[in-house]
């Protein structure tokens, strides 16, 4: 158990390696999280656009149906 004390160069090299590994890992995990978040946002946006178009179409159909009812009521 007579280990030699680490030199400043070895300590700095070990810290640089650890920092590099953590940096690359952090970038990879951040990229994964952003990718999942963007997919979720895309899905939500599509759902909201679909709901909006459905509401607009329903409103237009109601308007047209009432217009036809008024025309029929006037013609009688």
PABADREN-555833 format. One line per field, with one value per residue (C-alpha): residue in three letters; z, y, x. Coordinates in steps of 0.02 Angstrom, whole numbers. Example, Ala and Ser with C-alpha at 12.3 -4.5 7.8 and 13.67 -1.06 7.14 Angstrom:
2
type	[ALA	SER]
z	[390	357]
y	[-225	-53]
x	[615	684]
***
This chain:
76
type	[UNK	UNK	UNK	UNK	UNK	UNK	UNK	UNK	UNK	UNK	UNK	UNK	UNK	UNK	UNK	UNK	UNK	UNK	UNK	UNK	UNK	UNK	UNK	UNK	UNK	UNK	UNK	UNK	UNK	UNK	UNK	UNK	UNK	UNK	UNK	UNK	UNK	UNK	UNK	UNK	UNK	UNK	UNK	UNK	UNK	UNK	UNK	UNK	UNK	UNK	UNK	UNK	UNK	UNK	UNK	UNK	UNK	UNK	UNK	UNK	UNK	UNK	UNK	UNK	UNK	UNK	UNK	UNK	UNK	UNK	UNK	UNK	UNK	UNK	UNK	UNK]
z	[0	-39	-177	-248	-228	-387	-475	-526	-709	-672	-569	-707	-839	-735	-709	-895	-941	-817	-876	-1057	-1019	-921	-1058	-1196	-1088	-1045	-1227	-1274	-1134	-1169	-1353	-1308	-1191	-1320	-1454	-1346	-1296	-1478	-1528	-1387	-1435	-1616	-1568	-1458	-1593	-1719	-1596	-1565	-1751	-1785	-1646	-1710	-1887	-1820	-1724	-1874	-1987	-1860	-1845	-2034	-2050	-1915	-2002	-2169	-2091	-2008	-2170	-2261	-2122	-2142	-2331	-2313	-2182	-2295	-2445	-2352]
y	[0	116	216	365	527	589	728	887	832	665	753	879	741	640	793	835	658	660	832	772	618	720	851	724	631	792	842	670	668	849	807	660	764	903	776	698	870	926	769	797	980	931	807	935	1066	947	903	1087	1128	980	1033	1212	1154	1041	1186	1302	1170	1137	1322	1342	1193	1265	1433	1354	1245	1395	1494	1352	1343	1530	1512	1368	1461	1615	1513	1435]
x	[0	142	57	144	48	-32	57	-29	-21	-107	-239	-273	-278	-402	-511	-507	-558	-702	-758	-753	-856	-983	-991	-1024	-1148	-1238	-1251	-1318	-1448	-1499	-1520	-1631	-1738	-1757	-1802	-1939	-2003	-2011	-2106	-2230	-2251	-2276	-2411	-2498	-2490	-2566	-2704	-2743	-2744	-2858	-2976	-2977	-3018	-3154	-3232	-3223	-3301	-3438	-3475	-3481	-3599	-3713	-3714	-3758	-3893	-3976	-3965	-4054	-4186	-4220	-4235	-4356	-4458	-4470	-4524	-4671]
***
